[in-house]
């Protein structure tokens, strides 16, 4: 270490401990993409993130940042530097985590690489050395600060004590992120001096990360949302060869004409699509989005038409709804945040069908099983209520019974492709609920047709159900009012012969709505006929519902499927 005056040395150490950009320029060593080892100087995105963090720190608030980003713009490098800076200057317990083991190993490796190269004028002055330096963590001797690493493939973090700072990388790709991160966030107090930075490229339009990001945009929970389109990154440009002219897609035309994007950036985009993604533009748009919408599109082929679903999403922003519970006796009790959303309350004399997808009701680290139900108005095909609950099958069946009775003893169609759905169907039958969907099944042994409770999703019937749902949605025969259902539709894809949600998303609402559509299609016309008053002049009153139920139960209303019980 070169000889410097004690006053200068003291000033440098003090500045390093209090000035994060200075610490990065003078103390934090990185290996650049070209292999050169140098200290960190902020690029545009790193500077904007630090400014947002510092704004919250200066306001004596907890640092809460969520970042939607393209690939490889240096966010993990910035966070590695921030974690080490905080460890050097005060006693903290920090955590870095990512979606995969190799990703968090790389981030943790950046911290170790820089720690091992901290300048002597800093380490000697502060008496910094490692007490523990293992594959999973570092502990500094001078103040016992620690860093631990975790991945979404391993154990849950946050079980061993209080955490001050957490960097959560590529959170959009965590299975059941909300449940997995619950223990981590519970270990971080809502106090000044704490920090949670969540960052990711986009994945699906539904799930924990897009919901967290959208809530932050609305200013609902103390987080600040930051989005960086690919064209803001200074490295994403390439010289245009002589005689060549890059193609400007229509999606970027306005930015190009306004001078926000130039030819070198367009040429880099064009070259990257061709060389890295075999000409598949949709993959590039997901990895390097120009808009938030591009970031949250699914990679595989969308099953439902994206334009139509996004159009409906914009429309449902203006649709009011009530949240609450159905109490015994058919009373709706309003409760904000409840699992039941009611878009239209039941109208006496009208008929409704309910599609239900039951689950185990279990929330685990890698997945969460929701039970979902949708109520459709038989006359209009409109979704009038949505219930999404984390409940075991019998509890879900009780809720369905109350919901069905409230909607004029609606026809309930539970999906019965597994034991949970059968439990729901049999519980409702044994509880005396008569309006249950039945399907006609041929018994190969007795060579007779018989009725079975519920809708069965098989490799043959599931594609048919989803085709009917999609067709009815496109034609406007059914109307989806629930935002969560629409976002699941955006994340529902066809990947080869497989139909379902992309990794990181769920499809419970899509499946329950599809079952509701089949119940509406199969039984709707017959329910409508049976619901008419016995006499034309008879007024609509609660008595009509009782007479209607009795009439339906004593007639064979469906020519193919037979009676309801």
N, C-alpha and C positions, 0 to 999 in steps of 0.2 A: 504494500500500500504506500503510495507516494506521501511524503511528508506534507501535512497541511496544518495550519494554525488551529489550536483548540477552538477558537471562536468560529472559524469557518466550518470546522467539522461539526460543531454543535449546531450551527445554523443549517447545514445540509441535512443532518439527522432530523432536526425539528421540522424542516420543510417536507421531508420524505414521509413523516408521520402524519402530517396535516394536509398535504396536497397530493391527492391521488394521481392526477396526470403527471406530476413531477416524479412520483414514485415509479410510475410505469416507464417514463423516459430514461430514468437513471438507474433503476434497480431491477426491473422485471424483464428477464431475458426470455426470448422466444426463438423458435426455429421457423423462419419464414417458409413459404411454399417452395422457394428456390433453394432451400437448404441452408441459407445464410443465417447465422446466429447473431441477433441484434436485440436491442431493447424495443419496447412497445411504444409506438407513437399512434395516437388515435386516428382511425379513419372517420368518415362522416357518421356512419351508424353508431360506432362506439362513442363518439363525442355526444351524439344526441341522447343515447341511453344514459350516459353519465350525467348529462345536464338534468334529465328527468329525475334521476336518483338524488342528485345534490339538491334539487328544488325541494324534495320531500324532507331530506335531512336538515336543510336550513330552516324549514318550517317546524322542526322538532316533531316530525311525524314518523311512524314506521315506514320504511321503504317497501312499496308494493308496486311492482312493475310486471306487465305481461306484454310480450313481444311476439308479433307475427312477422316472419322474416323469410327471405329466400335462403338458399343454401350457401354456406361458406362465406359469410361476411364478417366473421371475427367475433361473434357474440360470446362464444364459449371461452375464447382467449381473454376477452375483457372480464368475464366473470371469474376466471382463474386468477387474474391479477387482483381483482377486488377481494377475493377470499384471502389471498396471501397478505395483502395490505392490511386488512382488518386483523388478521392473526398476529402480525408483527407489532401493531400499535396498541392493542388492548387484549385482555383475556376474553376470548370468544370460543364458542363451539360452533363450527361450521359444517355444512353438509353440501356435497355436490352429487347429483344423481342424473341418470339418463335412462332411456328406454331399453337399452341393451348393455350387456356387460362390457363389450368392446368399446362402446361409446363413452361410458363413464371412466374406463381405464385410460382412454386418451385424454380426457379432461383432467383427471387426477394427475396424469403424467406431466401435463403442462405446469401444474402447481409444483410438483417435485423438481422438474427441470429448472424452474426459476428459483425455487428455494435453495437448491444446491449451488446456484450462481449469484446469490445475493452478494453485493459488494462488501469487502472487508470493512470499509469505513462505517457501514451500518451494523454488520454482525458483531464486530468487536466492541463498538460503542455500547450496543444494547445487550451484549453477552448472549447472542442468539446461537443456540445449537439444538439439535433434535434429541429429545429424550426417547421418542419412539418414532421409527421411520420404517414402516412395514408396507406390505402390498396394499393394505386397506386404509392406512391413515398416517398422519404426522402429528406429533405433539412437540411444541416448542418449549425450551427449557426456561426462558426468561419470564414467561407469564402463563405457561401451561395452556396456551391456545391449542385447539385441536381442529383437524379436518378429517371427516370420514366420508367414504364413498359408498353409494348404493346404486342398484339398478332395479328397474321394474321387474326384472326376472328373478330377483332375490328376495330377501326378507324385507318386511316393512321397516322403514326408518322411524326414528323418533321415540323408541320405547325406552331408551336408557337415560333420558334426562332432558334438561332445557336446552334448546337450540336458539342461537341468535341470528344466524344467517344461513339461507338455503338457496342454492342455485338448482333449478329444476329444468333440465334440458329435454327438448323434443317430447314435451308432455302430451302432445296430440296423439302419440303412438303408444301410450300406456294402456294396457288392458284395464278396464274399470278404474280409471285414474282417480275419480273422486273418492272411492273407497280406499285405494292404495295410499293416497296422500293424506288421508284423514289423520293418521297418527303423527305424521310429520308436522302438519300445520297446527295440530293440538299442542305440540311441544314448543311452538314459537309464540311467545307472548305478544300481544298487541301493544308494544311499547316503543318509544323512540330508541334508536340504536339497533333495532332488529331489521332484517331485510329478507324479502322473498322475491326472487326474480324468476319468473316462469317464461320460457321462450321455446318456440317451436316453428318449424315449417308447418304448413297446413296439412290437414288430412281429410277428415270428413266434415260435413256441415252440421253434424250433431255430435253430442258428447260433451265431456267436461271442458275441453280446451276452447271450442267455439263459444260455449256458453259463458265461460270465464271472460273471454275476450270481449264478447258483446256486452256483458254486464259492466266491464270496465269502461267501454266506450260510452255507456249511458251514465257513468259516474255513480254506480250503485253501491260499491263495496270498498272504496278506498284505493283500488288499483288504478294505475294509469296505463292506458293501452297505447302501444306504439306499433305502427305498421311501416315496413320498409319495402317498397317495390324494387324489383331487381335493377331497374335502370338508374337508381340512385347510388349504386355501388360503383366506386371509381374504377375497379378492376375489370368490370364487365363491358369491355369494348375491344375491338380488333380492327386494325387497319384494313381498309377495303382494297383488294388487289386492283391494279390498273385495268380499266375496261369493264369492271364489274359494277353492278348497281344492286344494293340490297332490296329485298322485298319488304314493303311495309304492310303488315296486316291491318285490316279495317279497325280492329280493336285498339290499335295504337295510332291511327291516322291523326286524330286531333292533337295528341302529344307531339307527334312528329312535325306537324304543320305549325305548332306553337313554339317549336325549337327546344322542347323539353328533352326529346330524344333525337340523336343525330345518326348519320349513316354508319359510323363506327360501332355504335351500340346495336343497331339493327343487324349489321353484318355478324357481330359476335353472336347475337340471338340465332340468326339463320344457320351459322356454322355449328353452334352447339346442338341445335335440334337435329341437324343432319348427322353429326359425328357421334354424339352421345346417346341420342334417343331414336335413331333409325328413322328420322323424319316424323315421329309422332309428336305433334305439337302439344297435345293435351297433357303429355307427361311433363314437357318443359314448363308449361303454364302452372303446373302444380308445384314443381321444384323451384321455379323462378317466377312467382306470380307478379303481374303488374297491378292487380287489384285484389282486394280481400275476397271477392267472389271466386276468382281463379284459385286462390289458395285453398278454399274450402270445398272444391269440387272433388268427387271421388275419382280415383284413377281408372277403375274398370268401367265398362259400359253401363251407364245409368239405365235402370229398368224403366223408370218413369220419366216422361219428357221434362228435361230440366227447365226449359223456358216456361212451360205451363205451371210447374210447381213453384218456381220463383215468382211468377206473376201472382199466383194465389197467396204466396207468403206476404207479398206487399199488400194485398187486399185485406188479409186477416188482421193486420196491425190495427185496423179501425173497428174490429168486431168486439163488442163488450162481452164479458162473461162474469159469472158468479162462481166463487169457490166456496165449498162447504161440504157438509156431510148429510146423509139421509138418516134420520133417527127413526127408531121403531115407532110405528103409527103413521108413517108417511109424511114426516115433517122435515123440510129442508132447513138446516141450520147453517147459516153463513159463517165461514171461517177462512180468512185469508191464508193462502198457502196450502190449503187442503188438497188431497189427492184427486178430488172430483171437481172438474170444471163443467159448468152448465152454460151452454150457449143459448138454449131456449128451454124454458120450463115446460113440463107436460101440459097439454091442452086436453080438457075432458072430451072424451069421444074419439080422440085420435089414436092410431095404432103405431107402435114402435117395435123395432127389433134391436137386439143387443148381441154383438159379437164379442167373445171373450177368449183371451189367450192366457191360460193359467201357468204359473211357475212354482218352483219350490219355495220361493220367498226368501232365498238365502243370498246374503251379500258376502262375497269372499274377495281375497286380494286380486285374483285374476279376472273375476267376472261378477256380475250382479244380475239376479233374476227378478225382473219386474212382472207383475200380472197386469194385464191391460184389458180394458173394455171400452167399446164404442157403441153409442146409442144413435140409431138412424130413424128419422121420421119416415114411415112407410109411404106417405103421400108424396113427399118431396125428394126423398133420398138424401136429405141433409143431415149432417152430423150435428146432433143437438146436445150431446154430452160426451165427456171423455174422462175415464178413470184410469189412473196409472199408480199402482200401489206396490209396496214391498211387503207382502203378506203371505203367510202359508196358505195352502189350498182351501182349507175349511174356512179360514177367516175371509178369504176372497169370495167364497161362495155366499157367506152371510151378507157381504156387501152387495153382491150381485142380486140376491133376493130382495133386499131393500130397494136397490136401484130399479129392478124390474117392476116391483109393486108400485113404486112411485110413478113410473111411466106407464100407468094404466095396465098393469100386468103385461108387460112387454114380452114378446117371444125371445127367449135367451138361447143363444147358440154357443155352447162352450166347444172349443177345439179339444178333441179327445185323442190326439195322437200319442199321448204318454199318460203315465199314471196320475199326474197332477190334474190334467183335464178331466179324466174319468172320476177322480175324487170329487171335483166340483160338480160334475153332472149328476153323480149319484147322491151327493149331499142335497142338491136342489130337489131331486126326485123324492128322496126320503123326507124332506121337509114339507112336502106337499105342494111344491111349485109345479103346476100343471103345464104351463106354457113353455115347453122345452122343445128345441129343434130336434127332429129325428131324420135320419137318412134311411133309404131303402137298401138293404143288403141281401145278396143271394147266398143262401146256405147250400154249399155244394154237397154236403152230406145228406141233408133232408130234402134237397132239391126244392126248396121253398123260399119265398121272399119274406124277410122279417125286418122289423124296424130296430134301429140302433140309436142310442142317445148321442147327440152332438155331431159336430163336423169333424171328419177325419182327414188330416193333411197327410197324404202319402206322396211318393215320388210321381204318381200320376195325377192326383187331385190338386196338389199344391200349385203347379204351374197353371192349371186351368183356373183355379181361384184367383191367382194373381193377374192372369190375363183378363178375367172379367172385371176385376177391380180397376186395372189400368184403362180398359176400354170405357168403363162407366165414368171414370174421372175425366178422361180426355173429352168425351162427348157431353159432359155436364150432367149426366143422369144422377150422379151422386156428388155431393158437395162436402169438401173437407174444410172445417173451420179451425181445427186445432193446429197451432204452430208446431208443436212437437211432432205430431204425425207427419206434417209436411217436411220437416227437416229429416226425419227418418226416411221418407220417400226419396230425398236427394241422395242419401247414403246407401240406398238399396240398389244393388248392382247385379248384373249377370256376368259371371266370370266362368267362361266355358259352359258347362252344364249346371253350374251351381248358381242358385238364386239366394241372396241374403245380404246382410249388411257387411260393409267393408270392415276390416280390422279396426277396432277402436270405437265402433258404433253399435247400436242395437236395432232390432227390427220388431220388437214386441208390438208397437203400435200399428205397424204395417200389417202384421199378421192378424191382429184382432179386428182391424177395419176390414180386411179381406173377408174374414169369416162373417162379419156383419153384412157385407155386400151379398154373400151367398145366401144368407138367411132372408135378406130383403128380396133377392131375386126369386128364390124358391117359394116363399110363403107370402110375400107382400101382397100380391093381388087377392089372395084368399082371405088374408086378414082384413083388408079393406072392405071386402064384401060382407064379412061377418060383423064388422064394426058398425054397419049402418043401423039406425034405429029400427025397431020392429015395426013401428008405425011412422009414416012420413011426418006427421004433425007432432011426434013426441019430442019435447024439449031436451037439450043436452044437459044432463045432470049426472051426479055420481051414480045414480041407479043404473044408468045406461051401461056403465062399465061392468057392473055385476052381471047384468043380463047378457052382455056381449061375451063375457068369459064363459058363462054357462052354455051359451049357444055354440061357441067354438069347441068346447070340450065334448059336446055330444054329436058333432058332425065330422065326417071325413072330408076335411076342407081341401086337401091336396090330392089330385087324382093319381099321382104316382107315389108320393111318400107316405100317404096314409094318415092315420090319426096322430095326435100329438102325444098320447100316453097309452 
